[in-house]
């Protein structure tokens, strides 16, 4: 079963493909997405990677959490379910 990971503290210049490359050393990457601002198109400094199995996801967490990617120490953890949006306008 696929497992989604949260990746934080990304360099502003990281692309989806670079993120995919970094995680592919630990297994099959189903999806790698750097989250960008809708208006500016600039990276928000975090992204999500979906690994094909829980075992591969765990290896990626152990291997990449607090490691350096493009000059920054990244944070890798299991993605949490999105909670109800409580922002008011």
CORZI-V298199 format. One line per field, one symbol per residue. phi: phi as a letter, one per 30 degrees, with the letter a starting at -180 (. if undefined). psi: psi as a letter, one per 20 degrees, with the letter a starting at -180 (. if undefined). A space follows every 50 residues. Layout:
# CORZI-V298199
phi->???
psi->???
This chain:
# CORZI-V298199
phi->.dbcccbcidddcdceddddeddddckdcdabbcdbdddcidecibabbc cdbddddddddddceiccbhibddcbaddcddcedcdcc
psi->pqppqporkqqhiprghhggghhiijapohqopppqphghjqqijraqpo qhrhghggggghhhpjrpoljqoqpprpqqqprppjqq.
